[in-house]
Amino acid sequence: MESQQLIIDKSSVPVGTADKVKATIQSLLESRKSHLTVSVLSYPEFLKEGSAVFYCRRAERLIIGT
């Protein structure tokens, strides 16, 4: 890494996965004496393929944020 990064895990993963990924990467950066940081978030996608516009227009709820 040459700059601060945001890593997005786009799948359904167990709770705590983003924390484990961040800790692993941050540990490697620290071992290399880097002052860079990394942010990790999970983005589970549950949309049926080809139906994103339909679900966004008729959404029961929208979750925005990290």
PANURO-579793 format. One line per 4 residues: number of its first residue (from 1); for each residue x, y, z negated of N, C-alpha, C, O. Coordinates in nm, 3 decimals, padded with zeros to 5 digits. Each point is the difference from the previous one (the first is absolute). Layout:
BEGIN
NUM = X Y Z X Y Z X Y Z X Y Z; ...
END
This chain:
BEGIN
1 = 00.083 -00.118 00.000 -00.083 00.118 00.000 00.088 00.124 00.000 00.102 00.006 -00.068; -00.144 00.091 00.145 00.073 00.126 00.004 -00.082 00.114 -00.058 00.051 00.111 -00.018; -00.179 -00.138 -00.013 -00.086 00.101 -00.061 -00.106 -00.070 -00.082 -00.018 -00.121 00.010; -00.051 00.198 -00.091 -00.107 -00.055 -00.083 -00.106 -00.064 00.091 -00.031 00.053 00.107
5 = -00.023 -00.168 -00.148 -00.093 -00.075 00.085 -00.129 -00.033 -00.073 -00.003 -00.012 -00.122; -00.103 -00.003 00.200 -00.127 -00.051 -00.048 -00.024 -00.131 00.074 -00.004 -00.003 00.123; -00.010 -00.104 -00.197 -00.025 -00.132 00.058 -00.146 -00.035 -00.026 -00.047 00.007 -00.113; -00.023 -00.044 00.221 -00.141 -00.036 -00.011 -00.014 -00.148 00.032 00.032 -00.045 00.110
9 = -00.080 -00.030 -00.210 -00.023 -00.143 00.017 -00.145 -00.016 00.046 -00.093 00.016 -00.079; 00.075 -00.048 00.206 -00.134 -00.005 00.058 -00.053 -00.143 -00.002 -00.002 -00.068 00.103; -00.039 00.023 -00.218 -00.058 -00.132 -00.012 -00.062 -00.013 -00.139 00.017 00.086 -00.086; -00.088 -00.191 00.069 -00.058 -00.029 -00.132 00.105 -00.074 -00.081 00.040 -00.112 00.035
13 = 00.005 00.174 -00.141 00.105 -00.059 -00.084 -00.044 00.004 -00.146 -00.088 00.079 -00.035; 00.146 -00.161 -00.049 -00.035 00.002 -00.142 00.035 00.134 -00.066 00.090 00.071 00.044; -00.163 -00.039 -00.149 00.028 00.120 -00.078 00.143 -00.005 -00.049 00.045 -00.104 -00.050; 00.026 00.213 00.062 00.139 00.009 -00.046 00.103 -00.022 00.109 00.120 00.019 -00.023
17 = -00.164 -00.058 00.142 00.095 -00.026 00.109 00.077 00.127 00.037 00.122 -00.006 00.018; -00.190 00.119 -00.008 00.068 00.125 00.035 00.106 00.035 -00.103 00.108 00.048 00.036; -00.137 -00.071 -00.164 00.098 00.027 -00.105 00.123 -00.089 00.014 00.113 00.046 -00.018; -00.134 -00.173 00.052 00.113 -00.093 00.016 00.084 00.037 00.122 00.123 -00.006 -00.006
21 = -00.188 00.043 00.116 00.074 00.040 00.120 00.082 00.125 -00.029 00.117 00.008 00.036; -00.179 00.090 -00.102 00.071 00.124 -00.033 00.120 -00.029 -00.090 00.109 00.053 00.023; -00.127 -00.135 -00.126 00.109 -00.031 -00.093 00.115 -00.069 00.073 00.117 00.030 -00.027; -00.148 -00.121 00.117 00.104 -00.070 00.075 00.081 00.095 00.086 00.123 -00.003 00.000
25 = -00.193 00.089 00.074 00.069 00.095 00.089 00.077 00.103 -00.081 00.114 00.033 00.034; -00.175 00.018 -00.141 00.066 00.101 -00.082 00.126 -00.057 -00.065 00.101 00.070 -00.011; -00.106 -00.195 -00.031 00.116 -00.065 -00.060 00.114 -00.011 00.100 00.116 00.024 -00.034; -00.149 -00.059 00.157 00.102 -00.008 00.106 00.061 00.138 00.028 00.121 00.012 00.016
29 = -00.206 00.091 -00.011 00.051 00.136 00.022 00.094 00.042 -00.112 00.105 00.059 00.025; -00.143 -00.089 -00.150 00.084 00.036 -00.113 00.134 -00.074 00.003 00.103 00.056 -00.037; -00.106 -00.183 00.079 00.126 -00.076 00.008 00.093 00.058 00.106 00.121 -00.020 -00.007; -00.177 00.091 00.103 00.079 00.066 00.104 00.032 00.145 -00.036 00.051 00.076 00.083
33 = -00.080 -00.039 -00.206 00.026 00.137 -00.051 -00.077 00.106 00.077 00.047 00.113 00.016; -00.165 -00.148 00.032 -00.083 00.094 00.076 -00.094 00.073 -00.095 -00.048 -00.057 -00.098; 00.023 00.183 00.127 -00.094 00.078 -00.079 -00.137 00.007 00.066 -00.088 00.072 -00.046; 00.070 -00.147 00.153 -00.128 -00.002 00.071 -00.104 -00.076 -00.082 00.033 -00.085 -00.083
37 = -00.159 00.119 00.107 -00.109 -00.071 -00.064 -00.094 -00.052 00.107 -00.001 00.047 00.114; -00.078 -00.144 -00.152 -00.096 -00.061 00.091 -00.136 -00.004 -00.069 -00.009 -00.023 -00.121; -00.095 00.045 00.197 -00.137 -00.014 -00.050 -00.066 -00.113 00.078 00.020 -00.013 00.120; -00.097 -00.068 -00.189 -00.065 -00.114 00.063 -00.148 00.002 -00.036 -00.037 00.023 -00.115
41 = -00.046 -00.048 00.215 -00.143 -00.012 -00.026 -00.056 -00.114 00.082 00.056 -00.039 00.103; -00.167 -00.015 -00.148 -00.066 -00.108 00.072 -00.127 00.055 00.063 -00.075 00.075 -00.062; 00.052 -00.113 00.186 -00.116 00.042 00.075 -00.073 -00.125 00.049 00.024 -00.047 00.110; -00.115 -00.006 -00.194 -00.073 -00.118 00.045 -00.102 00.037 00.107 -00.074 00.097 -00.015
45 = 00.072 -00.174 00.120 -00.093 00.029 00.110 -00.102 -00.113 00.008 00.035 -00.116 00.018; -00.161 00.153 -00.033 -00.106 -00.099 00.002 -00.099 00.025 00.113 -00.113 -00.048 -00.005; 00.155 00.122 00.107 -00.089 00.028 00.112 00.001 -00.115 00.099 00.105 -00.056 00.030; -00.222 00.023 00.020 -00.009 -00.099 00.105 00.059 00.062 00.127 -00.029 00.115 00.031
49 = 00.111 -00.190 00.039 00.067 00.053 00.119 -00.100 00.058 00.099 -00.101 -00.063 00.032; 00.131 00.184 00.016 -00.085 00.065 00.098 -00.119 00.075 -00.058 -00.084 00.048 00.075; 00.077 -00.037 -00.207 -00.118 00.063 -00.061 00.035 00.118 -00.090 -00.083 00.042 -00.081; 00.203 00.012 00.092 00.044 00.108 -00.089 -00.088 00.124 00.011 -00.038 00.058 -00.102
53 = 00.005 -00.016 00.224 -00.082 00.121 00.018 -00.138 -00.022 -00.061 -00.053 00.087 -00.068; -00.006 -00.203 00.093 -00.132 -00.032 -00.055 00.002 00.010 -00.152 -00.086 00.064 -00.059; 00.185 -00.128 -00.006 00.006 00.000 -00.145 00.031 00.138 -00.057 -00.049 00.035 -00.107; 00.130 00.045 00.175 00.030 00.134 -00.049 -00.122 00.091 00.008 -00.019 00.085 -00.087
57 = -00.064 -00.102 00.188 -00.120 00.082 00.012 -00.110 -00.043 -00.096 -00.085 00.080 -00.036; 00.087 -00.205 -00.005 -00.105 -00.052 -00.087 00.060 -00.058 -00.129 -00.047 -00.101 -00.053; 00.150 00.165 00.004 00.073 -00.052 -00.116 -00.082 00.011 -00.129 -00.068 00.100 -00.024; 00.077 -00.204 -00.056 -00.058 00.005 -00.134 00.088 00.085 -00.090 -00.049 00.069 -00.090
61 = 00.180 -00.073 00.116 00.096 00.079 -00.077 00.127 00.017 00.081 00.035 -00.086 00.082; 00.034 00.195 -00.103 00.129 00.025 00.062 00.099 00.026 -00.112 -00.027 00.078 -00.091; 00.142 -00.143 00.097 00.103 00.020 -00.101 00.119 00.064 00.071 00.057 -00.057 00.093; -00.020 00.176 -00.140 00.111 00.073 00.062 00.098 00.033 -00.110 -00.038 00.052 -00.105
65 = 00.165 -00.081 00.129 00.102 00.034 -00.099 00.108 -00.106 -00.007 -00.004 -00.099 00.072; 00.099 00.121 -00.159 00.108 -00.097 -00.022 00.022 -00.017 -00.147 00.087 -00.077 -00.041
END
